Amino acid sequence: MTALAAGVTLAVTACGEDSGGGEGDLAGASLTVGSKEFTEQKILGQIAILALEDAGASVEDQTGIEGTPNVRKALESDEIDMYWEYTGTGWIEILGNTTSNAPTDPQELFDAVAEQDAENGIKWILKTEANDTYAFAASQATSDELGVTTISDYAELANSNPEDASLCAAAEFLDREDGFPGVEETYGFDLPDENITELDLEIIYTALPKADPCNFGEVFESAGQIPANDLVVLEDDKQFFPGYEVAMTINEDVLADTPEIEEVLQPIADKLTTEELQQMNAQVDVEGLPEEAVAKTWLEDNDLM
């Protein structure tokens, strides 16, 4: 762990406040960092804020913006300079492509998204190995009892015994082309509506260990509640879900004016993995730690601050 120099206090900013500034590669730079509203996004936002401040920038915290459309609008309208996004979200939700034509190779998907979005004045940089893709999960006990370890196994169960294939999912997943409708089409099943329960995502993680009201559920692969609740992620054996690798989206003019941003944040991108995201998410969602504290500890533990 890298100790902070004696007498230096690192300020973690509240939303909308400025802090930081001083000596470093970004001394004199004024930047605004955004994020979406859920735990992982807030952690990622704080990681960027702390690293940029540590490099001397003055940073305004605009993390916690609700939903992809709103945070993207903030980026395009210069309300924020950058935020961490997901390649699959960029490909489908932002750029309007389909799951069926998404490149399966993570680097190819990143390159394709970056090329298309460059036309909008947005640069994609700092691709990481961290993947927050959609997934299906069940408790270890349910998986063992029903013999379901892949989505193909689940599809077979849904066709033969839909009651045992009962599913909990959030409303958005049930409607998205890259969500449940696409899974049904790709894997060849049609689960009756009476076997589907719409739940908030956070509730699904605690419902699955009880197998009530459903045996299976939608999850995000990097969620900290997966190991905390002893859940098993079903293998996407037909590779339906595109990759949702974390990468930074940034206004092209901001990057052109301050190219040192990429240099400062590159070590973060090099070290960020799905497993580490999962651990940080668990520290917030399971242990109740603040996002800022979790971000700061991760940076220090990885000698990034």
PyMOL commands that set and color helices and strands:
alter all, ss='L'
color gray80, all
select helices_A, chain A and resi 39-54+68-76+87-94+99-101+106-120+140-146+151-160+171-175+180-187+193-195+201-210+225-228+252-257+260-271+274-285+291-301
alter helices_A, ss='H'
color red, helices_A
select strands_A, chain A and resi 18-20+30-34+58-62+82-86+122-125+134-139+167-169+196-198+216-220+231-233+246-251
alter strands_A, ss='S'
color yellow, strands_A
deselect
rebuild
show_as cartoon
